[in-house]
């Protein structure tokens, strides 16, 4: 996993928050007053704004550097020509204690979430039912399902912290392997929690062949 911060977040986020709110309001499928909304995943073909292009370029650069670092010891020597593809990009808006339950992302190797808008942490903590977890993103370790049938003692203490809560901040980008289960915890605030989510694939120019076999 990795966290990156957009230097131009203040001006970019203000524009995107207003644009996404209008897009939600004009969606024929949106029910006014609903506490959770997710757009279709085709924003790359629907939004043509300089601020949006700044965000997309930031996402692409962050993905390329993070994926390269994660794979530096296993990529074949001399393989540097890689093609990044965003295979889906969408926004979500939530408030009123809405949440997005545990899920994973298919059809990609990496996913991410960029926080466009959310109340500051101290303000979020004023909701005692959620406290610091108000609007957080929770990730689950691959070892999490094993805990139900595992005997717990000091010998496997390393397994017992099986979740990671990321405290959101507007302007931050969190990247993670797409197989990691995760959820958006309940959020209530003066501002809507607005995020951009996406899925990505990275392909080598000569084919996705590693260790003598080709990726399907």
Secondary structure, DSSP 8 states (H G I E B T S, - for coil): -EEEE-TTHHHHHHHHHHHHHHHHHT-TT--TT-SEEE--SBGGGT---HHHHHHHHHHHHHHHHHHHHHHTTTS-TT---EEEEEEEEEEEEE-TTEEEEEE---S-SEEEEEEEE---HHHHTT-TTTGGGTT-EEEE-TTGGGGGG---SGGGGGGS--EEEE---TTEEEEEETTSEEEEEEE--SS-EEEEEEEEEEEETT-SEETTEE--
